[in-house]
Amino acid sequence: MKLTSSHRRWLYTAHPITWILAENAAGHIVLECLALGLIQEGPRSGQWKLTQAGGVVWRKLCGMG
């Protein structure tokens, strides 16, 4: 599956230290990123954060990799 601009925009919201994502993503975006292994459950209910693989994508989006 190819990342859409919606996927990229949401992944780009990750906090640079905690990798916690904005909580306003559409359900299908969350499910698709979860299926790709880019996110995992965050410390609070309804919160998501990047996985290691998601961090690689995030660094590329930020021009760091």
Contacts in CASP RR format, 6 or more apart in sequence:
PFRMAT RR
TARGET T0000
AUTHOR 0000-0000-0000
METHOD contacts of the structure
MODEL  1
MKLTSSHRRWLYTAHPITWILAENAAGHIVLECLALGLIQEGPRSGQWKL
TQAGGVVWRKLCGMG
1 32 0 8 1.000
1 35 0 8 1.000
1 36 0 8 1.000
3 11 0 8 1.000
3 36 0 8 1.000
3 57 0 8 1.000
6 26 0 8 1.000
6 29 0 8 1.000
7 29 0 8 1.000
7 32 0 8 1.000
7 33 0 8 1.000
8 61 0 8 1.000
10 21 0 8 1.000
10 22 0 8 1.000
10 25 0 8 1.000
10 29 0 8 1.000
10 33 0 8 1.000
11 21 0 8 1.000
11 33 0 8 1.000
11 38 0 8 1.000
11 50 0 8 1.000
11 54 0 8 1.000
11 57 0 8 1.000
11 58 0 8 1.000
11 61 0 8 1.000
12 58 0 8 1.000
12 61 0 8 1.000
12 62 0 8 1.000
13 21 0 8 1.000
13 22 0 8 1.000
14 20 0 8 1.000
14 21 0 8 1.000
14 49 0 8 1.000
14 50 0 8 1.000
14 55 0 8 1.000
14 58 0 8 1.000
15 21 0 8 1.000
18 49 0 8 1.000
19 49 0 8 1.000
19 50 0 8 1.000
19 54 0 8 1.000
19 55 0 8 1.000
19 58 0 8 1.000
20 42 0 8 1.000
20 43 0 8 1.000
20 47 0 8 1.000
20 48 0 8 1.000
20 49 0 8 1.000
21 39 0 8 1.000
21 47 0 8 1.000
21 48 0 8 1.000
21 49 0 8 1.000
21 50 0 8 1.000
23 46 0 8 1.000
23 47 0 8 1.000
23 48 0 8 1.000
25 48 0 8 1.000
30 39 0 8 1.000
30 48 0 8 1.000
33 39 0 8 1.000
33 48 0 8 1.000
34 40 0 8 1.000
34 48 0 8 1.000
36 53 0 8 1.000
37 51 0 8 1.000
37 53 0 8 1.000
37 54 0 8 1.000
38 50 0 8 1.000
38 51 0 8 1.000
38 53 0 8 1.000
38 54 0 8 1.000
38 55 0 8 1.000
38 57 0 8 1.000
39 48 0 8 1.000
39 49 0 8 1.000
39 50 0 8 1.000
39 51 0 8 1.000
39 54 0 8 1.000
40 48 0 8 1.000
40 49 0 8 1.000
40 50 0 8 1.000
40 51 0 8 1.000
41 47 0 8 1.000
41 48 0 8 1.000
41 49 0 8 1.000
42 48 0 8 1.000
42 49 0 8 1.000
43 49 0 8 1.000
50 57 0 8 1.000
50 58 0 8 1.000
56 65 0 8 1.000
59 65 0 8 1.000
END
